[in-house]
Amino acid sequence: MREKAILITGGAGFIGSNFVPYFCEKYPMYHILNLDKLTYAGDLGNVKECEGMKNYQFIQGDICDRELVEKLFSQYDIRGVIHFAAESHVDNSIKNPMAFIQTNIEGTFNIIDTAFHHWMDGPFQVKKGYESCRFHHISTDEVYGTLGKEGYFSETTPYAPNSPYSASKASSDFIVRAYHHTFGMNTTTSNCSNNYGPKQHHEKLIPHMIFQALSEQPLTVYGNGQNIRDWLYVLDHCKAIDLIFHNGKSGETYNIGGHNERDNLTIVRKICAILDEKRPRQNGKKYEELITFVQDRAGHDFRYAIDASKIQSELGWQADETFETGIVKTVEWYLSEGVYK
């Protein structure tokens, strides 16, 4: 019997490249197809541990390439999609919004519309044998906008995106929602808080600060550093996606958060303290002395925080890492990789 083919988009990026090895190892009965364009944020080195796995296959390509996507569905008879592929850096979305519109909106439409035609004969008419096919869409808590000092984002929080990035992700969420309600597709969506951990691109806050510190460069912090995020260790996120894909209720959205709220300045100081212990500066000074405050980012949301009670109560998910344990593992990974020497 042919292995069940699962398409994972963006599996060479940060979260996807943590998910793919985990998923391949846990489900040897699946044929995992990793479709990634390999933009600046994608790196085949991120999934090097999968190269010898018999149930893994990498395909370089763009989710906006409709002909390619249709070919993959037909050739491999894809029975499930886990959709990570996205442009995701807010600063880049301010400089070049078009790339976000194309990838996050048009790309998502391409993938889900192809899945619809492959799995269904028409609205609410699932092809025989395709009843269990599911499309899972990974999104962000940034679609909800910003919070004050109190409260949390829940699955019923109205959307209020404030950047081109979050607006494009909100649009992609609505496309997935529409395919469930209009066509009866088996879809699920997850909105996560800020991820951190191994393999994250250097442009993001935590790896950027590690790189800057070890390079003896200024640790530039936006505004007064008081913007707050809820931090989620990437492997905890991967486990949540696995649960939703297999056990989540069709048409539902699940928020995934780590209950680890920290402001940006606290994050940077924590990284400095860990590096002081594990890779002290040669001049004997503290890394914290490199912190420099710069003009705040345009449209910088003040606070994000996730209420993850739904996935906890309905699917039994719990984060394994606290921020204190996860940040140490993260810094140690970057040091062990030697990428900042």
Secondary structure by P-SEA (a helix, b strand, c coil): cccbbbbbcccccaaaaaaaaaaaaaccccbbbbbbcccccccccccccccccccbbbbbccccaaaaaaaaaaaccccccccccccccaaaaaacaaaaaaaaaaaaaaaaaaaaaaccccccccccccccbbbbbbbccccccccccbbbbcccccbbbccaaaaaaaaaaaaaaaaaaacccbbbbbbbcccccccccccccaaaaaaaaaaccccccccccccccccccaaaaaaaaaaaaccccccbbbbbbccccccaaaaaaaaaaaaaacccccccccccccccccccccccccbbbbcaaaaaaaccccccccaaaaaaaaaaaaaaacccc
